[in-house]
Amino acid sequence: MPLKNHKGRITAVQCFNRDGWLMQQCDLFLFKKLKNKKAIASQDGRPYRITRRGLELVRSEFDNR
């Protein structure tokens, strides 16, 4: 969940896993990195979620288990 300032820019983020727990290692740097790689996206004002591209980035390969 991005926290925005009065101009609408993202200043901080809070990342939650599927169980609803807050993830401490997810910071603004990691959020921007995932967003630039198009691994996460927000549609119609809903929360950011993993995209198909993001699933491809984390997919395991035969020689990389």
N, C-alpha and C positions, 0 to 999 in steps of 0.2 A: 504494500500500500504506500504510494508516494505521498509525501507531505510537501505541499506547495506554499510559496510565499504569495504576497498580494499581487504580483505580476503573473502568477501562474507557472513559475519555474519550479522544478523539483529541487528541493533543498535537502531532503532526507528521505529515507525509505525504511519501511518495516516489512520484512519478508516472513511469511508464515508457511509452514508445511501443510500437507493434507490433513494432519491431525489437529491443526489449529495452534501448534506451538510456534513461538517466535524464534526465528533463526538469527543468532547473534553474529554469525560470520558474514551475513549478507549486508554489505554497506553500499553507499552511494557509488563508489568506484566499480564494484562488481555489477550493480544494477545497470550502470551506463554501458559497461562492457557487453553485457547480455543484450541490451537494447540495440547497440550498434551492430552486433552480429545477427540481429533479427531473430534471436532465440526466444524472446518474449515480446508480447504485444498486448495492447488494450484495444477492445472494440466497443464502440458505443458507450464509452464512459465506464465500462465494467472494469474490474480489477485486472492487472497484468497476469497473463497466463502463458504457459509454454506454447510455442508454435510448432507446426510440422517441421520447420527448419531446425528448431531447438531439439526436437526428438531425433532428427538425423545426426545432429552434432554429438549427442550422447549415446547413440546406438553402438553396441559392442560389435566388434568384428572378429572374424575367426582367429586371427593371430594376435588380437589385442583384448584378451579376456581379463 
